[in-house]
Amino acid sequence: MKAFLGCISKLSRRPAVMAFMNEGVKLVLPESSACEYIKDLEKSGTKILVCGTCTTHFDITNKIAVGTISNMFEIMEMITGADNTLIF
């Protein structure tokens, strides 16, 4: 996953939205080896949405290092309205 996100962060056309759900929310933790790539994507304009229900389930809500805690309604609105979206 780290290599995949690293490649995405180097693309000239990056995703408009990336949604992190289920176990994917662990990728936005500071100890995740992919976290820096996700931060780079956010800095370049990619909207990073993190499922709040999922972070609550894993008890990591206060630990996320990048992105915005969101809900399924907002995630669905964003990913259905964006030109290019990735879901993790």
Secondary structure, DSSP 8 states (H G I E B T S, - for coil): -HHHHHHHHH-SS--SEEEE-GGGGGGGSTT-TTHHHHHHHHHTT-EEEEEHHHHHHTT-GGG--SSEEE-HHHHHHHHHHSSSEEE-
